[in-house]
Amino acid sequence: MFEHIFKRIDDVLRKEAGCTTELDYTEQSSWLLFLKYLDDLEEERAVEAQLDGRRYAYILDKPYRWERWAAPKGTQGATTRTSR
């Protein structure tokens, strides 16, 4: 499963004008993985806070979170994701 996802990311990044060397490609791939890790960490902390009856202050504003810009979008621009 992950191999297919990474292959798709690889294909997209290699076609981008900003990836002229392997170093560029590695940097951008690492950045994407970090952003996904941060999103998962924040979601976990938000759920823990909710279960404890506390509010959680996200590090990233809503427009910059993974679910907003990385999630698949339908023809109307709405995310096709059903969770979160």
N, C-alpha and C positions, 0 to 999 in steps of 0.2 A: 504494500500500500504506500509506504513512505517513498519507496524507490520511484514509483510513478509520479508522485507529487513533486519530488525533487527534479525529476526529468523534465516535467512541465515548467518548473521555475527556471531550470537551466536553459531550456529552449527560448523562453521569453527574454531572459537577461542577455543571452548571446546575440539576439536580434536587435537589442537596444543600441543606440549610437553611443551611449556612455560607457559601454563595456568594450574597450579596445584591447585590453590585455587581460591575462589571467588574474592579475592582481586586482583589477577593477571588478572582475566577476566575483572573486573571492570576497572582496569587501562588501559588495552589494548583497551577496547571499548571506553573509554573516549578519548584516544589518537586518535583513528580513527575519532570520531565525531569532535574533534578539527581540525584535518587536513582537513576534508571536509568543515568545517566552514571557515577555512583560505582560502581554494581554492575558495569558493563562494565569500568571501569578496574581494579577489584579482581580480577575474574576474569582479566584480562590479566596482571596482576602475579603472581597465584597460579600461572598456567601458566608464566610465565618463571622463577619461583623453582623450581618443580618440575623444569623442564628443566635448571636449574643445580644441582639437588640440594640446594636450600635449602628451609627452611620459610618460609611466608608468614604473617604475623600480620594478619588482616583488621581493618579499622577498625571495622566494625559486627559485633556479635554475630549469630550465626546466625538467631535469631528475627526480626531486623530487616532482613535482607537481602531484596532485591527478589524473589528466587526463592521466598521463603517466604510473603510476603504478597501479591504481585502476580500470581503465576502462577495459571492456572486450576486449580480443584480439582474433583475428581470427587465422586460422591455419598458416598463414604466419607471425604472430607476430604483425600485424598492428591492431590498435584499430578499433573496429567495430562501434564506435561512429561517428555520422555524424556532430555534432555541435562542435563549438570552433575551 
